[in-house]
Amino acid sequence: MADIKIKDLYTLDETIAKEFLERFEYPWEALPHIKEFIIELGNTLNPDEYEKRGDDVWVAKSAKVFDSAYIGGPCIIGKDAEVRQCAFIRGSAIVGEGAVVGNSTELKNVILFNKVQVPHYNYVGDSILGYKAHMGAGSITSNVKSDKQLVVVHNEGQNIETGLKKFGAMLGDNVEVGCNSVLNPGTVICKESNVYPTSCVRGVIPASSIHKNNGEIIKKI
């Protein structure tokens, strides 16, 4: 059975949300509380390093935000992050230091650790992406089941009830997701794993594995 607790998936020193995530055992337990945490944290940020823009939006002075990007609050854009043309940040989002939010990428209720890249036409909702995780062009998180039932995490025969209707994907550190892949509700991809392009992913992908686009999962050599 794959290890899918916060301590197994993430390097917490690589996010401004470290103390917040330490309150929980599983990462999806944090999803309903991201909005309140951002407001709480934002009001403590150093004004010499962060500029407050509008209601509950804090942007690091070293970050690069293109004029055509939309940033809704509450939101924190970290140091040296880049938010590119026509990005749509709907709110309740933490964009880590050095992270890239690309053209036409949409974020909603997410934590992006430092150095995360979602650079081209991505949708990331109700998800947490670990240090240096990367989603290829057109890859998305699907965050609501088609039958609108609560999301269950399937981990090698163990079914974990989350109590959540909206739950996208949890990506561990250094996860690589190939172009045009769909991560179904409740997907957990453990650290150092890769997903082939055009894959349809569900359940838990163990650490240091490769998910092929026929659904086969193999360990990295």
N, C-alpha and C positions, 0 to 999 in steps of 0.2 A: 504494500500500500504506500502510495507516494506521500511525502511529508508536505503538507499544504498550509501549515501555520505561518503566521507573519514572520516568526524568527527563522523559518526555513526558506522563505521565498525572497526576503529582502535584506539589504544592507541598510539598516536604519540611519546610519550616520550620513547617508546620501539623500536625505530629505529634510526639509524644514518642518515636516510633520512628524518627526521622530517621537516626541513625547506624546503626541496624540495617538499614534498607532500602537505605542506600548501599552495603551489601555485595553487592547483587545487581543484575543487569541487568534481568530481567523480574520483575514483582511476584509471580507465582505461585511463583517460586523461594524466596520467604520463607516460604511456608505451612508446610512441615515443621518450621520452626525457631521459630515464634512462642511456643510454650510455654516453651522454654528461655530465650528472650530476656526474657519477662515476669518470670520468677523472677530472672534476672540483674539486670534494671533495678529491679525492685521493692525489692530489698535495698539499693539506693543512694538511694532517695527520701527527701527531707527529712521527718523525723517531725513537724516543725512544720506541714507542709502536708498530709501524708498519714497516715491512720490505718490500721494493719494490722488486718484483721478476719479471724480464723481463719487457715487455712493458705493462704498465698500469695495473699491478697486485699488489695489496697491501694486505699483510697477517699479521694479528696481531701476535706478537711474542708469545702470549699465546695460539694461535690456534694450533690445531693438524691436520696436513695434511699428509696423507699416501703417500708414494713414488709413488704408482701406480695411484694416482689421477691426472687428467688433469685439469689445470686451464688456460683458455684463457682470455685475457683481452678485455675490461676493467672489472675489478672485485675487490671487496673488501671483504675480509674474516675477520669477526669481532673477538673480543676478546673471547677466550675460546670456539670458534666454533670448530667443528670436521668435517673434510672432509675425508670420509673413502675410502676403497680400490675401485679402478676403477671408482670412481665418475668422471663424465664428465661435467665440467662447460664450456660451449661454449662461454661465454662472456656476458657482460652487466648484471652482476649479483652482488647483494649485499647479503651476507650471514651474518645474524645478530649475535649478541653476544650470545654465548651458543647454537647456532643452530647446527643441525646435518644434514649433507648431506651424505646419506648412500651409500652402495656398489651398483655400477652400476646405480646410480641415475643421471639423466641428467637435467641440468638447462640451461635456455637461456632467457635473457631479463626478469629478475625477481627481486623482492625485497622480501627477507625473513626477517621478523621482528625478534627480539630477541627470542630465545628459540623455534623457529620453528623446527619441525622434519619432514624430508622427508627421512626416513632411509633405505628403501629397494626397489630397482627396480622402482623408481618413475620417471615420466617425468613431469617437471614443466616448461612450456614455456609461456611467455607473460602474467605473472600472478603476483599478490601481495598477500602474505600470512601473516596474522596478528599474533600478539603476541601469542606464544604457540600453534599456529595451528599445526595440525598433520595429515599427510596423511599416511594411512595404506599401508602395503606392496602391490606393484603392482598397486596402484591407480595412475591415470594420469590426466593431463589437456590436453584436445584436443583443439588446438588453431587455427585451420582453418576449416571453414565449408566445407562440401563435395562438395557443388556447387561453392565454392570459392567466394561467395558473401560477402559483408561487414556484420560484426556482429551487431546484434541488441539485446539489453537487454530487456527481457520481464518481466515486473514487475506488475503483477495483472491487466492486461488490458492496461497498459501503455507501449508503445514501444519506447525505447530510442535509437536513431541512434548514433552509436559510430564513424562511419567513418573509422573503423579499419578492415583490412582483417585478422589480427592476434590478437587474444584476447582469452586467456585461461580462467582463473577463478580468482575471487577475494574472498579470504577467510578472514572473520573477525577474531577477537581475539578468541582464545580457540575453534576454529572449529575442529571437529573430523571427518575425512573421512575414512570410512571403507575400508578394503582390496579389491583390484581389482575393484574399482569403476572408472567410467569414468565421468569426469566433462566436459560437452560439451562447445563449444565456447560461451562466454557471460554469463557463470554461475556466480552468486553472492550468496555466502552463508554467511548470517549475523552472528554476533558474538554469541558464546555459543550454536551453533547448531551442530547436529550430522547427519551423513549420514550412513545408513546401508551398510554393505559390499555388493559388486557386484551390486551396484546401477548404473543406468544411469541417470545423473542429468542434468537438463537444467533450465534456467530461474533463478528466485530469490527465495531463501529459507529464510523465515523470521527469525529473532533472536529467540534464545531459542526454536528451533523447532527440530523435528526429521523427516528426509526424509527416508521413508522405501523403500525397493528395488522394490516394486510394484508401486512406484511413489506417494504413499499417503504421505501427510505431516500433522503431528500432533504437537500441542504445548506440550512442556515439562510440566509435572505436578510439 
